[in-house]
Amino acid sequence: MENLDVVVLRTLQGWRAAGRRALLATVVRTWGSSPRPVGSIMALCEDGAVVGSVSGGCIEDDLIDRHTRAYAQAAAATSGGAHSIPSGPPSFVKYGISADEAHRFGLPCGGTLELLLEYDPDPTLLAALIAQLAAGRLMQRTVRLADGAVTLAPTQAPEDLAVDAVQLTNTFGPEYRMLLIGAGQLTEYLATMALFNGFAVTVCDPREEYRGSWSVAGATVVSDMPDDVVLAFKPDRRSCVVALTHDPKLDDLALLEALNTEAFYVGGIGSRRNNEARRARMIEHFDQTKASLARLRGPIGIYIGSKTPPEIAVSVMAEILAVKNGVTLPRDMEVAQAKNERELAHNDPGARVCGVG
């Protein structure tokens, strides 16, 4: 499944290349709680078609109503006519300034957000940006506020959206990538979730008996040895590597190679005891140290008491997304506490855990 930003840009480019009026909305500032982060984008066509999101839906509805009413009226009366999507330089619009407006637009806790609206973006420049992203390049798109002129430039590192009195600069990156070692049942669930979350998924398994039953469309499946695949994959800061075979001959070397890259997440399946044994092997046989293995995650997944493959996949995907989004994860003590509370609840059905009984 393609990255959502790329889907928005590609759809917008198609509308504009076909001569249709359209706008690009970007979340540039938020105050308090907001349903979408700064940098989120959506595109709106003159006929009311929309792709992407800047809120839970109410703001999109207002933008549609505000910018397509004249189009619908003109279409009903004649083959031509006026358009509600204006021409000219970009403009800013705020939602949720008052408590009543926040409630009207579904903004939580009185949140406020500000959008930049660009009218009729140049389809040629949109196509150029999409091509660079498809080639795996990280790109900055800068919009001059005085007239909407756009410049594109490659960049080496992701940066937060920046806006001032002169321009807006937003960084667009290629898809996040996930490399999964092992093509078993757990991998199928995790790959499916990753695809829906916008990751490009590659599955590596040299074992034909596992590859032969692979059934998840959209994932690339390769048969080379995992450590060689990691080298060819060239993990970067938008990549994660997860070993799921339980076979040290397949998992260990792949994980060691991944630890030498900038991958934001490197982890292997297994119990706490198995992961301690893995670390001991790596230290004894591969000259690793506790410091060199500090980035290696295991057991992987957020503790939610899971036993089945789909639930384990949920916990692993949640941890990967948390690390990707810079969220601090529970410490071991909190995991132990959760296990103790779960054991207490099972032994005493009348016990209340976290206020739930």
ZASE-181919 format. One record per residue (C-alpha): x, y, z; chain. Coordinates in Angstrom, 1 decimal, always signed. Example, Ala and Ser with C-alpha at 12.3 -4.5 7.8 and 13.67 -1.06 7.14 Angstrom:
residues 2
((+12.3 -4.5 +7.8) 'A')
((+13.7 -1.1 +7.1) 'A')
//
This chain:
residues 357
((+0.0 +0.0 +0.0) 'A')
((+1.5 +3.3 -1.1) 'A')
((+2.5 +6.0 +1.5) 'A')
((-0.5 +8.3 +2.2) 'A')
((+1.3 +11.5 +1.3) 'A')
((+2.3 +10.0 -2.1) 'A')
((-1.3 +8.9 -2.7) 'A')
((-2.5 +12.5 -2.0) 'A')
((+0.2 +14.0 -4.3) 'A')
((-0.4 +11.5 -7.1) 'A')
((-4.2 +12.0 -7.0) 'A')
((-3.8 +15.8 -6.9) 'A')
((-1.3 +15.6 -9.8) 'A')
((-3.8 +13.6 -11.8) 'A')
((-6.6 +16.1 -11.3) 'A')
((-4.4 +19.0 -12.2) 'A')
((-2.9 +17.3 -15.3) 'A')
((-6.5 +16.8 -16.5) 'A')
((-7.2 +20.5 -16.2) 'A')
((-9.3 +20.3 -13.1) 'A')
((-9.2 +23.0 -10.4) 'A')
((-8.0 +21.7 -7.0) 'A')
((-6.3 +22.8 -3.8) 'A')
((-3.7 +21.3 -1.4) 'A')
((-4.3 +21.8 +2.3) 'A')
((-1.5 +21.4 +4.8) 'A')
((-1.7 +21.4 +8.6) 'A')
((+0.9 +24.1 +9.5) 'A')
((+0.2 +24.8 +13.2) 'A')
((-1.8 +23.2 +16.1) 'A')
((-2.7 +24.3 +19.6) 'A')
((-3.8 +21.9 +22.2) 'A')
((-5.1 +18.6 +21.0) 'A')
((-5.5 +18.0 +17.3) 'A')
((-6.7 +15.0 +15.3) 'A')
((-3.8 +15.2 +12.8) 'A')
((-0.2 +16.2 +13.2) 'A')
((+1.6 +19.2 +11.6) 'A')
((+2.6 +18.4 +8.0) 'A')
((-0.5 +16.3 +7.3) 'A')
((-2.0 +17.0 +3.8) 'A')
((-5.2 +16.6 +1.9) 'A')
((-6.3 +17.5 -1.6) 'A')
((-9.7 +18.7 -2.7) 'A')
((-10.9 +18.7 -6.3) 'A')
((-13.4 +21.2 -7.7) 'A')
((-16.2 +18.5 -7.8) 'A')
((-15.8 +17.7 -4.1) 'A')
((-13.6 +14.6 -4.4) 'A')
((-11.1 +14.5 -1.5) 'A')
((-8.0 +12.5 -0.7) 'A')
((-6.0 +12.6 +2.5) 'A')
((-7.0 +14.1 +5.8) 'A')
((-6.4 +17.1 +8.1) 'A')
((-9.0 +16.2 +10.8) 'A')
((-11.5 +13.5 +11.7) 'A')
((-13.8 +14.6 +8.9) 'A')
((-15.6 +17.7 +9.9) 'A')
((-13.0 +20.2 +8.6) 'A')
((-12.9 +18.3 +5.4) 'A')
((-16.6 +18.6 +5.1) 'A')
((-16.4 +22.4 +5.7) 'A')
((-13.6 +22.8 +3.0) 'A')
((-15.7 +20.8 +0.6) 'A')
((-18.8 +22.9 +1.2) 'A')
((-16.8 +26.1 +1.1) 'A')
((-14.9 +25.4 -2.1) 'A')
((-17.3 +23.3 -4.2) 'A')
((-20.7 +24.9 -3.7) 'A')
((-20.3 +27.2 -6.7) 'A')
((-19.1 +24.3 -8.9) 'A')
((-22.2 +22.3 -8.1) 'A')
((-24.5 +25.3 -8.8) 'A')
((-22.7 +26.0 -12.1) 'A')
((-22.8 +22.4 -13.2) 'A')
((-26.5 +22.2 -12.6) 'A')
((-27.2 +25.3 -14.6) 'A')
((-24.7 +25.3 -17.4) 'A')
((-21.6 +23.5 -18.8) 'A')
((-19.4 +26.3 -17.5) 'A')
((-19.5 +28.9 -14.8) 'A')
((-17.7 +30.2 -11.7) 'A')
((-15.6 +28.1 -9.3) 'A')
((-15.4 +28.3 -5.6) 'A')
((-11.7 +27.3 -5.6) 'A')
((-10.0 +30.7 -6.0) 'A')
((-6.9 +31.6 -7.9) 'A')
((-3.9 +33.4 -6.5) 'A')
((-1.5 +33.0 -3.7) 'A')
((-1.9 +30.6 -0.8) 'A')
((-4.0 +31.5 +2.2) 'A')
((-4.2 +30.5 +5.8) 'A')
((-7.4 +29.3 +7.6) 'A')
((-7.9 +28.5 +11.3) 'A')
((-10.4 +26.1 +12.8) 'A')
((-11.4 +25.7 +16.5) 'A')
((-10.5 +29.2 +17.7) 'A')
((-13.6 +29.2 +20.0) 'A')
((-15.0 +26.4 +22.1) 'A')
((-18.1 +26.4 +20.0) 'A')
((-16.2 +26.1 +16.8) 'A')
((-13.9 +23.4 +18.2) 'A')
((-17.1 +21.4 +19.1) 'A')
((-18.6 +22.0 +15.7) 'A')
((-15.5 +20.7 +13.9) 'A')
((-14.9 +17.8 +16.2) 'A')
((-11.6 +19.1 +17.6) 'A')
((-10.8 +17.4 +20.9) 'A')
((-10.3 +19.3 +24.1) 'A')
((-10.8 +22.7 +22.4) 'A')
((-7.9 +22.1 +20.0) 'A')
((-7.1 +24.5 +17.2) 'A')
((-5.3 +23.9 +13.9) 'A')
((-4.2 +26.2 +11.1) 'A')
((-4.1 +25.1 +7.4) 'A')
((-2.3 +26.5 +4.4) 'A')
((-4.4 +26.3 +1.3) 'A')
((-2.6 +26.2 -2.1) 'A')
((-4.7 +26.8 -5.1) 'A')
((-4.2 +24.9 -8.4) 'A')
((-0.6 +23.5 -7.7) 'A')
((+1.6 +23.1 -10.8) 'A')
((+1.1 +19.5 -12.1) 'A')
((+4.6 +19.5 -13.6) 'A')
((+6.2 +20.1 -10.2) 'A')
((+3.9 +17.6 -8.5) 'A')
((+5.0 +15.0 -11.1) 'A')
((+8.6 +15.8 -10.4) 'A')
((+8.2 +15.5 -6.7) 'A')
((+6.4 +12.1 -7.1) 'A')
((+9.2 +10.8 -9.3) 'A')
((+11.9 +11.7 -6.8) 'A')
((+9.9 +10.0 -4.0) 'A')
((+9.4 +6.9 -6.1) 'A')
((+13.2 +6.9 -6.6) 'A')
((+13.6 +6.7 -2.8) 'A')
((+14.8 +10.3 -2.3) 'A')
((+13.9 +12.5 +0.6) 'A')
((+12.7 +15.8 -0.7) 'A')
((+11.9 +19.3 +0.6) 'A')
((+9.0 +21.2 -1.0) 'A')
((+9.1 +25.0 -0.3) 'A')
((+6.1 +27.2 -1.1) 'A')
((+6.6 +31.0 -1.4) 'A')
((+3.6 +32.6 +0.4) 'A')
((+3.6 +35.7 -1.7) 'A')
((+2.7 +34.0 -4.9) 'A')
((+2.6 +30.2 -4.3) 'A')
((+5.8 +29.5 -6.3) 'A')
((+7.2 +26.1 -5.4) 'A')
((+10.8 +24.9 -5.3) 'A')
((+12.0 +21.3 -4.8) 'A')
((+15.3 +20.2 -3.3) 'A')
((+16.7 +17.0 -2.0) 'A')
((+17.6 +16.7 +1.7) 'A')
((+19.6 +14.3 +3.8) 'A')
((+17.5 +14.1 +6.9) 'A')
((+13.8 +14.3 +7.7) 'A')
((+12.8 +17.7 +9.2) 'A')
((+9.7 +19.1 +10.8) 'A')
((+7.5 +21.4 +8.8) 'A')
((+8.7 +25.0 +9.0) 'A')
((+6.6 +28.1 +8.2) 'A')
((+7.3 +31.8 +8.6) 'A')
((+6.2 +35.1 +7.0) 'A')
((+7.9 +34.2 +3.7) 'A')
((+7.6 +30.5 +3.0) 'A')
((+6.5 +27.1 +4.1) 'A')
((+8.9 +24.1 +3.8) 'A')
((+7.6 +20.5 +4.2) 'A')
((+9.7 +17.4 +3.9) 'A')
((+8.4 +14.4 +2.0) 'A')
((+10.1 +11.1 +2.3) 'A')
((+9.9 +7.8 +0.5) 'A')
((+7.9 +5.0 +2.0) 'A')
((+8.9 +3.5 +5.3) 'A')
((+10.2 +0.0 +4.7) 'A')
((+10.0 -3.2 +6.7) 'A')
((+12.1 -6.2 +6.2) 'A')
((+10.7 -9.4 +7.7) 'A')
((+12.9 -12.5 +8.2) 'A')
((+10.8 -15.6 +7.9) 'A')
((+7.6 -16.2 +5.9) 'A')
((+5.5 -17.9 +8.6) 'A')
((+2.0 -17.2 +9.9) 'A')
((+3.0 -14.4 +12.2) 'A')
((+4.8 -12.7 +9.3) 'A')
((+1.6 -12.8 +7.3) 'A')
((-0.3 -10.9 +10.0) 'A')
((+2.5 -8.4 +10.6) 'A')
((+3.0 -7.8 +6.9) 'A')
((-0.7 -7.1 +6.4) 'A')
((-0.7 -4.6 +9.2) 'A')
((+2.5 -2.9 +7.9) 'A')
((+1.1 -2.6 +4.4) 'A')
((-2.1 -0.9 +5.8) 'A')
((+0.2 +1.5 +7.7) 'A')
((+2.0 +2.6 +4.6) 'A')
((+5.1 +0.4 +4.8) 'A')
((+6.7 -1.2 +1.8) 'A')
((+7.2 -4.8 +3.0) 'A')
((+9.9 -7.3 +2.0) 'A')
((+9.8 -10.8 +3.3) 'A')
((+12.9 -13.0 +3.2) 'A')
((+12.9 -16.7 +3.7) 'A')
((+15.3 -19.2 +2.0) 'A')
((+13.0 -22.1 +3.0) 'A')
((+10.8 -23.1 +0.1) 'A')
((+8.3 -24.8 +2.4) 'A')
((+7.5 -21.5 +4.0) 'A')
((+7.6 -19.3 +0.9) 'A')
((+5.4 -21.7 -1.1) 'A')
((+2.4 -20.9 +1.1) 'A')
((+2.9 -17.1 +1.3) 'A')
((-0.5 -15.4 +0.6) 'A')
((-0.1 -11.7 +1.3) 'A')
((-0.4 -9.6 -1.8) 'A')
((+1.7 -6.4 -2.0) 'A')
((+4.7 -7.8 -0.2) 'A')
((+8.0 -8.6 -2.0) 'A')
((+9.2 -12.1 -1.2) 'A')
((+12.9 -13.0 -1.7) 'A')
((+14.7 -16.3 -1.1) 'A')
((+18.4 -15.3 -0.5) 'A')
((+20.1 -15.8 +2.8) 'A')
((+18.8 -13.2 +5.3) 'A')
((+22.2 -11.5 +6.0) 'A')
((+22.7 -11.0 +2.3) 'A')
((+19.2 -9.6 +1.9) 'A')
((+19.8 -7.1 +4.7) 'A')
((+23.0 -5.9 +2.9) 'A')
((+21.1 -5.5 -0.3) 'A')
((+18.1 -3.9 +1.4) 'A')
((+20.4 -1.1 +2.7) 'A')
((+18.2 -0.1 +5.7) 'A')
((+18.1 +3.6 +6.4) 'A')
((+16.4 +5.7 +9.1) 'A')
((+13.0 +4.9 +7.5) 'A')
((+13.5 +1.2 +7.7) 'A')
((+12.9 -1.6 +10.3) 'A')
((+14.2 -5.2 +10.4) 'A')
((+12.3 -7.9 +12.3) 'A')
((+13.5 -11.5 +12.6) 'A')
((+10.7 -14.0 +13.1) 'A')
((+12.0 -17.5 +12.3) 'A')
((+13.2 -18.6 +15.8) 'A')
((+16.1 -20.1 +13.9) 'A')
((+19.5 -18.7 +15.0) 'A')
((+21.1 -19.6 +11.6) 'A')
((+18.7 -17.3 +9.9) 'A')
((+17.9 -14.6 +12.5) 'A')
((+21.3 -13.9 +14.1) 'A')
((+23.4 -12.9 +11.2) 'A')
((+20.6 -10.8 +9.7) 'A')
((+20.1 -9.0 +13.0) 'A')
((+23.9 -8.3 +13.3) 'A')
((+23.9 -6.8 +9.8) 'A')
((+20.9 -4.7 +10.6) 'A')
((+22.5 -3.3 +13.7) 'A')
((+25.3 -1.9 +11.5) 'A')
((+22.7 +0.2 +9.7) 'A')
((+20.6 +3.3 +10.5) 'A')
((+17.4 +1.2 +10.8) 'A')
((+15.1 +2.8 +13.4) 'A')
((+14.0 -0.6 +14.7) 'A')
((+15.9 -3.9 +14.8) 'A')
((+14.3 -6.8 +16.7) 'A')
((+13.9 -10.5 +17.0) 'A')
((+11.0 -12.8 +18.1) 'A')
((+11.4 -15.0 +21.1) 'A')
((+10.9 -15.2 +24.9) 'A')
((+13.0 -13.2 +27.3) 'A')
((+15.1 -16.4 +27.9) 'A')
((+15.6 -16.9 +24.2) 'A')
((+16.6 -13.3 +23.6) 'A')
((+19.1 -13.5 +26.5) 'A')
((+20.5 -16.6 +24.8) 'A')
((+20.7 -14.8 +21.5) 'A')
((+22.6 -12.0 +23.0) 'A')
((+25.0 -14.4 +24.7) 'A')
((+25.6 -16.2 +21.4) 'A')
((+26.4 -12.9 +19.7) 'A')
((+28.8 -11.8 +22.4) 'A')
((+30.6 -15.2 +22.5) 'A')
((+30.8 -16.0 +18.7) 'A')
((+30.6 -12.6 +17.0) 'A')
((+32.7 -10.3 +19.2) 'A')
((+29.7 -8.3 +20.2) 'A')
((+29.3 -6.4 +23.5) 'A')
((+26.4 -5.2 +25.6) 'A')
((+26.9 -1.8 +24.1) 'A')
((+26.9 -2.9 +20.5) 'A')
((+23.7 -4.9 +21.1) 'A')
((+21.9 -2.0 +22.9) 'A')
((+19.7 -1.3 +19.9) 'A')
((+18.6 -4.9 +19.5) 'A')
((+15.0 -5.3 +20.7) 'A')
((+13.7 -8.5 +22.2) 'A')
((+11.3 -9.7 +23.3) 'A')
((+9.6 -7.6 +20.7) 'A')
((+6.1 -6.2 +21.0) 'A')
((+4.2 -4.2 +23.6) 'A')
((+3.0 -6.5 +26.4) 'A')
((-0.7 -7.1 +26.0) 'A')
((-0.9 -10.7 +27.2) 'A')
((-1.0 -12.0 +23.6) 'A')
((-0.6 -15.7 +22.7) 'A')
((-2.0 -16.0 +19.2) 'A')
((-0.2 -14.9 +16.0) 'A')
((-2.6 -12.1 +15.1) 'A')
((-2.5 -10.6 +18.6) 'A')
((+1.3 -10.9 +18.7) 'A')
((+1.4 -9.1 +15.4) 'A')
((-0.7 -6.3 +16.8) 'A')
((+1.7 -5.9 +19.7) 'A')
((+4.8 -5.9 +17.5) 'A')
((+3.3 -3.4 +15.0) 'A')
((+2.3 -1.1 +17.9) 'A')
((+5.8 -1.1 +19.2) 'A')
((+7.3 -0.4 +15.7) 'A')
((+4.9 +2.5 +15.3) 'A')
((+5.7 +3.8 +18.7) 'A')
((+9.4 +3.8 +18.0) 'A')
((+8.8 +5.4 +14.6) 'A')
((+6.8 +8.1 +16.2) 'A')
((+9.3 +8.8 +19.0) 'A')
((+7.0 +7.5 +21.8) 'A')
((+8.6 +6.3 +25.0) 'A')
((+7.8 +2.7 +25.6) 'A')
((+7.0 +1.0 +29.0) 'A')
((+10.0 -0.2 +30.9) 'A')
((+10.6 -3.8 +32.1) 'A')
((+9.2 -3.0 +35.5) 'A')
((+5.9 -1.8 +34.0) 'A')
((+5.8 -5.0 +31.9) 'A')
((+6.3 -7.1 +35.1) 'A')
((+3.6 -5.1 +36.8) 'A')
((+1.2 -5.7 +33.9) 'A')
((+1.9 -9.4 +34.1) 'A')
((+1.3 -9.5 +37.8) 'A')
((-2.0 -7.6 +37.5) 'A')
((-3.1 -9.9 +34.7) 'A')
((-2.3 -13.0 +36.9) 'A')
((-4.2 -11.4 +39.8) 'A')
((-7.3 -10.8 +37.6) 'A')
((-7.2 -14.5 +36.3) 'A')
((-6.9 -15.9 +39.8) 'A')
((-9.5 -13.6 +41.3) 'A')
((-12.3 -12.8 +38.8) 'A')
((-13.7 -10.2 +41.3) 'A')
((-10.4 -8.2 +41.3) 'A')
((-10.4 -4.8 +39.6) 'A')
((-7.4 -4.0 +37.4) 'A')
((-6.9 -0.4 +36.4) 'A')
((-10.4 +0.5 +37.5) 'A')
((-12.0 -2.2 +35.3) 'A')
((-13.9 -5.0 +36.9) 'A')
//
